[in-house]
């Protein structure tokens, strides 16, 4: 009969810390990186138009009153 193995001391980890979670961690990191690349490319595409939607919205809200001529000595 084979001898009974001794019990490991308390606190001895026999299973790696991330056992079974490595693949999930890799998938999460790949998804986050691809989302970041997508956002950067989307922002770069919006900046290429030369006029942002925010500026167009502000122009649409601006009043259509004529501007006053400048006062004496260049004061407005």
Secondary structure, 3 states (H helix, E strand, C coil): CCCCCCCCCCCCCCCCCCCCCHHHHHHHHHHHHHHHHHHHHHHHHHHCCCCCHHHHHHHHHCCCCCCCCCCHHHCC
